[in-house]
Amino acid sequence: MRGAHARGPRNDFIARHTTKFDPLREIISRYTPDVVETLCGIPRPQLEQAGEWIGASKSTMKTCLQGVYQSNQAAAAACGGPRQRDRLE
């Protein structure tokens, strides 16, 4: 998302407070706005607007429900079918 990328990652914070971030970065790089639009049904302009808002904010608070957070993989796992991520590889 342009807004979030315009500010850039805080690599110093990431290095101090995370582990295995580079593999995560590689996985999420496959989820371009076009892929996310296809998977989630959210139009690209709305995704980009969300990125602009997040990137422009001084701080962001994220809240979610665990079931919603895992929903991208939950249905496929429950049905024993291929995971969404596997379609991108």
N, C-alpha and C positions, 0 to 999 in steps of 0.2 A: 504494500500500500504506500502510495507516494508520500503521504504525510508522515507516517511513521519512519520511512526510510530517509526523508529529508533531514530529520533531526539526527538520525543515525543511532546505532546501538551504543550503549555505554559499556564498551568492552572491559573497562577497568572493574565495573560493578559485576559484570558477568563472570570474569575471572575469579573474583573474590568470593562470590556467593553461589556458584553453580558448579555442577559436574556434568560431564558428557554433553556439553552444550553444542559442540560442533556437529555431532551426529544428528541432533535435533534440528539444527539449522539446515542441514542437508536435506532432511526429510521434508521440512515445511517449505523449502524452496520450490518443491514440485507443485505446491498448491498456489498456482498463479490465480489472479482474479478470474480468469476464464474458467479454470477448473473448479474453483469455489462456486462460481455462478452455476455451473452445471450440477455440482453435487448438492448444493443447498437451495437453489432456486432464487437466490437473492441477486437482483440485477447488478451488473458490474458498477454502474455509476453510484449505487448505494454503498457498495463495498468500498469504493474509492473515497466516498464522502466520509465513511466511518474512519478510514485510515487518516484522512486529513484532520478530523477532529482529535483522534488519539495522538497523532504526531504534533499537533499544535498545542496540546494541553500541557500545563506544567506538571500535572500529576494525574494519574488515572486510577480509579478504583474499579476493580472487576469483581462482580459477584456472579455466582452460577449455582445451579443445582447439579449434584453429581451425575444424575441420570442424563440430564441435558448435555453436560460436558462430555460424556462418553457416547452419546447417541450416534455419532458418525460410525462407530465400529460395533455398537451393541446389537443392532438387528442382524448384521451378518454373522456375528459370533453366535447368537442365539439360534440361528437357523443352520449353522454349520457350513455356511457358504463362504465364498472368497471375500476377503476383507476389502473395503473400499480402497485402501492404500495400495493393495496389490495391483489394482487396475492401472495405477500410475507408473508402475515399474516396467 
